[in-house]
């Protein structure tokens, strides 16, 4: 391993060495010389953990861009099927023209031609798209094609910054576990889906919010969550677990600070557009309600297997009810677990519940879960099992779309095969959820709590005594670390016992 595994991040405890704790990390380290040795001088070189994470994130993002070369060169501009057979589709160049950016139209204010009428993205994402269009030059013999290419390149550069920010924030959220950022940086699904759409912008804001919460900066957390929600809807879900954990720990002042910060920043971004262009502003919300059952959801499997369409209002109602049921279960877990769950664990579970119950699952939605998964369950085996399922889904959806657009040739993945990869995606996500729930129920299995830590990303919650829980209305004022007996065993070996669980 490089000399970047230093012990200077936390003066009280050394940095967790994944090659000493995780058998998969130890096996992978053989490519770099094997696990760190007992007498290694750590932290003496320029390659700190965060710098390594940055370099790896940039390298993987660049590989993802290389994977898009067939589309960049020609497939985006030569019909539909080729961009699917090469699995390099991206919304970015198509929406540059289709949403009026190429014509200089103002998002939300100027009406579009066709059925869409207005831009169907939240306000802050619309601003991101607009800034990229301002930075896109126009020249050449085929100006429109070149402008689409340049627009994608500009967005790719901006999204690369978002990817690096996300990986760095994860690396710094758990002070003693900077190497968990490699889970994000090396995630194959991140490299493959990063430039399909603009989701990484909201993901980076959410990761930054999690970092701020871990440092006890509750107002900054709320502001960033509000901004992230102004870019994509899912980050608002994190406020639910936070409310429950603050209730259990009696941290009402900090909770109010976060909620007020989130509401204020969301309003600051949205209110001007709401007042100036109300029809354009609400398009995102009406589009989400009116959208039919789409790719990637279990609802699609049901309609395809039965051959009977489901009314969109019925699906919306059923999805909301299922989400409520799952959130009620998560709330029961949050309030009734013997040891208070970590914030990252509940954040992952609630976003995963939304992904599983939603009527659409676009391939880039996996980006929402990657940083949360790295914080909630930093075990390479489980993370890679889930990532393998997501990569299979990534390939499956493009092959299915190739099949549906290839006409009589029937080239690609038929409907039955596509249903299999949807099931793989669902099962992979459920598997990781099950591992997180198991860690909550038995904290000794939680890799973050091997050494007796409580909630390193919990900020004001870390080590705080419980005030309220389902087990007892008033619990004694005592912190809730995991059983410390697991820690030494985890550091001594790379396999065996609970470490491999």
N, C-alpha and C positions, 0 to 999 in steps of 0.2 A: 504494500500500500504506500502511497505517497506520504511524505512527512507532514502532510496537512492535518493529520489527526492530532490536534493539540489538546492540551489539558488546561488551557488558560482561560477558557470561556467562563467558567464558574470557579471562583476562588475556593468555594467550600467543597465541591465535588468535581471529579474529573469528567471530561467529556465521555459520553458513552461511545464505545468502539463497536460498531456493528459487526466487524469481523470476529469479535470475541463473544458476541451475543446471538448472532443469527447465522445459522448454518448455510443458508443460501448466499448471504453476503460473504461468508468465509470462502465458499466454493468459487464465487465469482471473482474474488480477490486474487485467485491464482493467476489470472491474466496479468496482474500487476506485481507479482512477486509473492503472493500469499498473505495470510493474515498478519497484522502488525505483531511484532515480536515483543517479548516481555521486557527487553532492555532497549527498545526503540526510544530514540530521543524525539519526542513529539513536539510539534509547534516550533521547530527551529528554522524551518524554511519559509519561503514566500507563499507556498500553496496552503493557505488557510482553508478550512472546510467550506466557507462561503464562497471563496474564489474558485475552488474546484467545482462547486455546484453551478456557479455562473458559467464557467467554461463548458461544462457538460451540457447545460441547458441551451447555450448558443449552438453547440455542435449538433445536438439532436434536432433543434429547430431548423438548422440549415439542411439536415438530411430530409426533413419533411418538405422543405422547399424543393429540394432536388427531386423528390417523388412526384412533384407537380409539374415537372418540366414537359412531359408530353402534352399536357393541357395548355401550358403557357405558350408552347411553340405553335400549336395548331388545333388541338382537340376542342378548346373552348369556342372556336370560331368555325368549325366544320361539322355542323349537325349536333346531335345529342348523344348518340350511342357511344362514340369514341371516348368521351370524357368519363363514361361509366365503365367501359371495359378496361381503361387504364386506371380506374379508381382515383382520379385526380380532380374530381369536380370541386368547384368552389362557387358560392353565391356571389363573391365579391365582384368579379368582372361583369357578371350578368346584371347585377343590380346597379352598377355604375351607369348603365344605359337605361335599364328598366325602371329606375326610381328617380330619373331626371337629373342626376348629378352631372352627367355629360353635357346636358343642356343648360346648366347653371340654375336650375330650379331650386327654390328655397324649401327645405324640408318642412312639412306640416302646414306651411302657408300656401304654397303653390299646388294647385290640383294637378294630378298626373292623368295622362291619357290611359284608357283601359279600365278594367274592373277594379283595380286596387284603389284608385282615387287619391290616397295619401300614403306616405311612408308608414309602414306597419311595425316600426321599431320604437322602443322607449326613447325619451328625449336625449339622454346623454349618449346613447349609442348613435342616434341620428347626428349629434354633434361630432362624434368621432368620425363617422362616415363623411361628413361635410368637410372637416379639416383635412382629411386625406384627399378629397377632391380638389381642395385649394392647392395642395402641394403637388398635384399631378400635372406635369407639363404636357403640352400638345404640339406635335410636329411630326414630320415624316410623310412618306408617299401614301400610307394607309393610316391616316390620323386616328380614326376611331379604334381600330384594332390595337394600335400602339398605345393609345390612351388607356384602353382597358388593361393592357399588360402593365403599364406604368402604375395605374391605380392599384392593381393587385400588389405590385412590388412595394409601393408606398405603404399600403396597409400591412403587408408582411413585415416591413421594418418596424412599424408601430406596434404590431402584435408581438414581435420578438421581444421588444422592451417589456411588454406585459408578461410574457412567459418568464423572463428573467426575474422580474419583480415578484411574481408568484413563487418561484423556486426559492429566492432569497428570503422572502417572508416566512415560508415554511421552515427553512433552515434556521431561522432566528427565533421562531415562536417558542420552541422548547430549547431553552438555553443550553442544556446539556446534551441535546440530540441534534446538532447541526447537520449530521449526515443523513437525517431523514429527508432533507431537501433533495437528495439524489433520487428518491422515489419519484418525485415530480419531474426532475430534470431528465431522467432516463425513461419515463413512461412512454411506451411506443404509441399509445393512443393520443397522447398530446402532440407528438410529432406529426402524426397522420391527420389530425383534425384541426390543428391550430389555425390554419388559414382557410377553412371552409366558410366561416362566418366571423362575427365580431364578438363572440362570447368571452374570449380571453380578457377583454377589457373589464367586464364585470367580475370575472374570476380574480384578476389582479387586485381590484379594489377590495374584494371580500377577503383575500389573503392578507392584505395590508391591515384591514380591520381586525382580523384575528390576532395579528402581531400587536396592534395597539392594545387590545384587551389583555393580552398576556403580560403587557408592561404596566397594567393598571391605569391606562389612559382611557377612561370610560367615555368621555365626551368625544375624543378623536375616533374611537371605535364607532360610536353612533353616527358621526358625520360621514365616515367612510361607508358604513352600511347603507345609509340613506343615499349616497351617491351611487353605490353599487346597485341599489334597487331602482334608481333612475336610469340605469343602463340595462338591467335585466331583472325580471320580477323575483327570481328565486332567493336572492340574499335576504329578503325580508323574513323568510322562514327562520333564520337564525335567531331572531328576537324572541321566538317562542321558547326554545330551550333555555335561553339566557334568563328569561323571566322566571321560569321554574327553578333554575339553580339559584338565582338570587333570592327567591322566596324561601327556598329551603335553607339558605345560609343567612337569611335576614339582611341581605345587602340591598335594601330598597333605595337608598340614596344613589348608589352607583347605577342601579337599574334605571332609575328615573333620568339620570344624566345621559345614559345611552339612548333611551327611547326619545328624549327630547332632541338630542343631536341628530338622530336618524330622521325624525319628522321635519326638523328645520332644514336640513340639507336637501331632503327630497323636495320640499316645497320651494326652496330657493331655485332649484333647477327647473322644476315643472311649472311653477305658477306663471312666469312670463309667457310660456307657450300656451298654457291653458287660457290665459286672458286674450292673447293676440290671435291665436289660431285654434279655437276650441275643437272644431271638427277634425282637424289634423291631429291634435293631441290625443283625442280619444280613440283614434283608429287602432292603435295597438291593442287596446282593451276590447273593443268590439270585434276585432279580427280574432283575438284569442277565444272569444265566446262563440263566434260563428264558424270557426275552423272545424272541418269535418274530421273524422277518425283518419289518422295519417300513419305514415311509416313508423315501425319500431315498437308500437304499443301492443299490449295483449288484447286490446279491443280489436285491433286489426286481425289478429288470429281468429277471434270469435266470429267476426263478420265473414272472413274468408272460409272458415270451416263450415259455417252454417249456411252461407249464401244469402243471408238476410241482413240488409243494412240496418243500422241502429240510428234512430233520430238523434241529432246533435244535442238537443236539449236533454234527452234522456242520458246521454253519455256525460254531459257536463254535470248533471245532478248526481249520477252514480259515482263519478270521479271525486266530486267534492265529499260525498258521504264516505267513500273508501278512505280518502285522505283524513277525514275527521276521525274515523275509527283507528287508523294507524297512529295518528297524533295522540289520541287518547291512550293508546298502549305505550307510546314513548313517554307521555306524561306520567303514567303509572310507574314506569321504570325509573324515571327521574326522581320521583318523590318516594318511591318505596324500596329502592335498592339499599342494601345494608351500608355500602359506602357510596357517597355521593358521586354520580358519574362525572367524568370529565366533560368539559364544554365541547371539545372537538368530537367526542363520541356522539353526543346527542345532535350536534350540528350535522354530522354525516348522516345519521339515521333519518332526520326529518327531511333533508334534501333527497335522500334516496327514496323515501316514501313518495315524495312528489314525482320523482322520475318514474317510479314503478306504476303509479296510478294514472299518470297523465295520458291523454289521448293521442299524443305524438311523442316520438323520441328521435330527434335528429341526431346524426352521428356525433356532432360536436358537443352535445349535452354531457358527454362523459367528462368534459373539462370541468364542469361544475363540481364533480365528485373527487377528482384526482387530488387536489391539495387537502381536502377534508379527510380523504382516506389515508393519506400519508400521516396526518396528525392523529387520526382516530385509531388506526391499526397499523403501526409501522413494522410490519413483518413482511419480508420480501416474498416468502412463499405465497401467502394469501393475496398480496398485492399483485403478483405476477399471474396467479390463477385468474383473478378478475380481469386483468389487462388482456390476457389471452382470449377470454370470452368477448371482450370489447373489440379486439382486432378482428376476430372472426365476424362480428356483426358489421364492422366497417367494410370488410370485403364483401360480405353477403348483400348488403343493401345496394351496392353499386352493381354487382353481378345481377341482382334481381331487376334493377332498373334497365340494365343492358338487355335483359331478356324481354322486358315489356316494350322496349323501343326498337328491337331488332326485326320486327315484323315476322315474316314467314321463316326466317332463318332460325329463330328460337335459340339464339346464342346467349348463354348466361345461366343464371340460377332460376329454376322454375319456382312457382308459388310455394310448393311444399317445402322446398329447400330453404326459402326465405323464412318460413315459419319456424324452421329449426334454429336458424341463427338468431331470430328474435327470442326464442326460448333460451338460447345460450346466454344472451345478454341479460335476460331476466334472472336466470339461475345464478349467473356470476355475481350480479349485484346482491341477490338474496344471500348468497354464500358469505359475502363480505359483511353484510348486515348481521348475519348469524354469529360471525366471529366477534363483532363489536359487542353484540348483546351478551355473549358469553363472557367477554372481558368485564362488562359492567356487573354481571351477576357474581362472577368469581374474579375479583381484582388481582389475585395472585397470578393470573394468566396474562394480564395486560402488560405488554413489553415496557410501557412507559412507567409502570408502577413496580417493576422488578426490584428496584432498590429502595422501596418504601416511600417514593414520592407520592404526592396527592394529585395535583392537577397543575403541571408546569405551565400550561397554556391558559390557566384559569384566572390569572391576574388576581383580583381581590378575592376570588373564591379559593385560591390555593391555600390549603391548610386551615381554612376557616371552619369553625365548629358549626354543626347543624343547629338550626332553631326549630324547624318544622319538617316533618316527614310523615308518610303514611304509616310507618311502623310505630312511631310515637309522635303525638302532637307536639311535644317539646322534648328534644333530645338533650343530653348533657353537653356542655361546652367542651368538646374534644375534637381535635382534627381527625381526618379520616385518610391516613395513608394506607396503602396496600400492605399486606403482610411482608415484612422485611426479609423473611427467610428466602424469598425467591431471588432477591437481588444478588447475593454472593454466588449462587448456583449459576445464574445467568451470566455473570462475568467470568466464571471459571471455565465454562465449557461452551461449545458451539452446538451441541446436540444433547438430547437426552432430557428426561424429566419434562417439566412444564415448558421449557424453553422451546421445544419443537412443537408445542401445541398452539 
